[in-house]
Amino acid sequence: MTEAEVRAEIRMRLSEGGFHLNLKAVADLKPTALVFLLLLLIAGPLLAQTSTASLSGTITGPSAKAVSGATVTIKNLATDQTMSVQ
């Protein structure tokens, strides 16, 4: 099965509303196409891993007014690491 035939098969199955992985068709792909397919399969989980976060809000006092110059400390409970900002 040629690469063009594999693409045609994929298009046909997608247009029918269903897609089942044909391992014979995958085995017949050229190495470049196979690497591309594998990258597509693992890209989602890799992109889901992140080491950044954001935190936003307003510090208010008892009168519900913003507190100027307040210090906020956050703590990562898993690593016991803290960070303070003013």
Secondary structure in CASP SS format (residue, H / E / C, confidence):
PFRMAT SS
TARGET T0000
AUTHOR 0000-0000-0000
METHOD secondary structure of the structure
MODEL  1
M C 1.00
T C 1.00
E H 1.00
A H 1.00
E H 1.00
V H 1.00
R H 1.00
A H 1.00
E H 1.00
I H 1.00
R H 1.00
M H 1.00
R H 1.00
L H 1.00
S H 1.00
E C 1.00
G C 1.00
G C 1.00
F C 1.00
H C 1.00
L C 1.00
N C 1.00
L H 1.00
K H 1.00
A H 1.00
V H 1.00
A H 1.00
D C 1.00
L C 1.00
K C 1.00
P H 1.00
T H 1.00
A H 1.00
L H 1.00
V H 1.00
F H 1.00
L H 1.00
L H 1.00
L H 1.00
L H 1.00
L H 1.00
I H 1.00
A H 1.00
G H 1.00
P H 1.00
L H 1.00
L H 1.00
A H 1.00
Q C 1.00
T C 1.00
S C 1.00
T C 1.00
A C 1.00
S C 1.00
L C 1.00
S C 1.00
G C 1.00
T C 1.00
I C 1.00
T E 1.00
G C 1.00
P C 1.00
S C 1.00
A C 1.00
K C 1.00
A E 1.00
V C 1.00
S C 1.00
G C 1.00
A C 1.00
T C 1.00
V E 1.00
T E 1.00
I E 1.00
K E 1.00
N E 1.00
L C 1.00
A C 1.00
T C 1.00
D C 1.00
Q E 1.00
T E 1.00
M E 1.00
S E 1.00
V E 1.00
Q C 1.00
END
